[in-house]
């Protein structure tokens, strides 16, 4: 992530994110897990935007949103074809951290 510091303790963070698929199984209720590995992509690309506030020298709080750019899975059911945006990963993160 690239960081721009408008003040000494606050940064605006921006940059690419790469994700790797490590698990492609889905379980509903007590049914056996279904493996969707052949329907999902192994690599996912996204753009992150967020901010970090340094509470002191070693402690920080961070907020970040990642917008998915890659369609990570093929339609599994016919009705999924119509909802294109739901095939991309996006997430929001809140972090509290310590620096060593």
C-alpha positions as CSV (number, residue, x, y, z in Angstrom):
1,X,0.0,0.0,0.0
2,X,1.2,3.5,-0.8
3,X,0.8,5.9,2.2
4,X,0.3,9.6,2.0
5,X,0.8,11.4,5.3
6,X,-1.2,14.7,5.5
7,X,-0.1,14.8,9.2
8,X,2.6,12.9,11.2
9,X,0.1,10.5,12.8
10,X,-2.5,10.0,10.0
11,X,-2.0,8.4,6.6
12,X,-4.3,7.7,3.6
13,X,-3.5,4.3,2.1
14,X,-4.0,3.2,-1.5
15,X,-2.8,0.3,-3.6
16,X,-3.3,-3.1,-5.2
17,X,-4.3,-6.3,-3.4
18,X,-3.8,-9.9,-4.6
19,X,-5.7,-12.8,-3.1
20,X,-5.2,-16.5,-3.4
21,X,-8.0,-19.1,-3.3
22,X,-7.2,-21.6,-0.5
23,X,-10.7,-23.2,0.0
24,X,-13.6,-23.7,-2.5
25,X,-16.0,-25.9,-0.6
26,X,-19.5,-24.9,0.4
27,X,-21.7,-26.6,3.1
28,X,-25.4,-25.9,3.7
29,X,-26.8,-27.2,6.9
30,X,-26.0,-30.8,7.6
31,X,-25.4,-31.7,3.9
32,X,-22.0,-32.9,2.7
33,X,-19.6,-30.1,1.5
34,X,-19.6,-29.4,-2.3
35,X,-16.3,-28.6,-3.9
36,X,-16.4,-25.6,-6.4
37,X,-12.7,-25.5,-7.2
38,X,-13.4,-26.0,-10.9
39,X,-15.8,-23.0,-10.8
40,X,-13.5,-20.6,-8.9
41,X,-10.4,-18.7,-9.9
42,X,-7.1,-19.3,-8.1
43,X,-6.0,-15.6,-8.0
44,X,-8.1,-12.5,-7.3
45,X,-7.0,-8.8,-7.9
46,X,-8.4,-5.8,-6.1
47,X,-7.8,-2.1,-5.1
48,X,-7.5,-1.1,-1.5
49,X,-8.3,2.3,-0.1
50,X,-8.1,3.2,3.6
51,X,-6.6,5.2,6.4
52,X,-4.3,4.6,9.3
53,X,-4.0,6.6,12.6
54,X,-1.0,6.2,14.8
55,X,-2.1,6.4,18.4
56,X,1.5,6.5,19.5
57,X,4.9,5.2,18.2
58,X,3.9,1.5,18.4
59,X,0.1,1.4,18.3
60,X,-2.2,2.1,15.4
61,X,-5.8,1.8,14.2
62,X,-6.6,1.2,10.5
63,X,-9.7,1.2,8.4
64,X,-9.6,-0.2,4.8
65,X,-12.0,-1.1,2.0
66,X,-11.0,-3.4,-0.8
67,X,-12.8,-3.4,-4.1
68,X,-12.7,-6.6,-6.1
69,X,-11.7,-6.4,-9.7
70,X,-11.8,-10.1,-10.7
71,X,-14.8,-12.2,-11.3
72,X,-13.8,-15.0,-8.9
73,X,-16.4,-17.6,-9.8
74,X,-18.5,-18.9,-12.7
75,X,-22.3,-19.0,-12.3
76,X,-23.3,-22.1,-10.4
77,X,-27.0,-21.6,-10.8
78,X,-28.8,-20.1,-13.8
79,X,-30.1,-17.1,-11.8
80,X,-26.6,-16.0,-10.9
81,X,-25.9,-15.0,-14.5
82,X,-28.0,-11.8,-13.9
83,X,-26.2,-10.5,-10.8
84,X,-22.7,-9.8,-12.2
85,X,-21.4,-7.7,-9.3
86,X,-21.9,-10.5,-6.7
87,X,-19.1,-12.5,-8.4
88,X,-16.4,-10.2,-7.1
89,X,-14.8,-10.1,-3.7
90,X,-15.0,-6.9,-1.8
91,X,-14.5,-6.3,2.0
92,X,-14.1,-3.8,4.7
93,X,-11.5,-4.2,7.5
94,X,-10.9,-2.6,10.8
95,X,-7.5,-3.3,12.5
96,X,-5.9,-2.4,15.7
97,X,-2.2,-3.2,15.7
98,X,1.2,-3.0,17.5
99,X,4.6,-2.3,15.9
100,X,7.7,-4.0,17.2
